[in-house]
Amino acid sequence: MLMRRLLAPLVFPAALSACQTQPAALTDVDRNAIRAVITNFDKAVLAADWPAVVSVYTEDGILMPPNGPVVQGRAAMQKFFAGFPKITAFNESVVEINGYGDLVYPRGTYEMTMMPPGAKMPLTDRGKVLAVWRKQPDGSWRVARVMWNSDLGPTR
């Protein structure tokens, strides 16, 4: 009886963990699907097709842009993106895509060139991106949260 009491705290958690199912590992099919969404996103940004841009986000998606407040929901995102100056070059590179089950967190870099109104020269920015994606009931992937920031130092 004493032995059972001593072993119970060790055996019971092990038995519980054996019964729990682990989330499915991320597959190459999932990674390729996410890369395809990113490629289409880049094309939509260049075309200033803001409805297509925000369609990659969940309805309750959140943007966390540098030097600005959180932007939540597709309508607010569309207004945010429409406020950008003319973007003449935009490219994202995926560094890694990790995750399990219906959540993944890609990490990447971006390079963007834009022409601000009244500027004599275009402005080029480079930086990094970290996002959280959720697999939807139909099997597609959408961005739930994204944060990015520039690699360029502050200007004086």
PyMOL commands that set and color helices and strands:
alter all, ss='L'
color gray80, all
select helices_A, chain A and resi 2-19+28-46+50-54+74-82
alter helices_A, ss='H'
color red, helices_A
select strands_A, chain A and resi 57-64+71-72+86-100+103-115+123-135+141-150
alter strands_A, ss='S'
color yellow, strands_A
deselect
rebuild
show_as cartoon
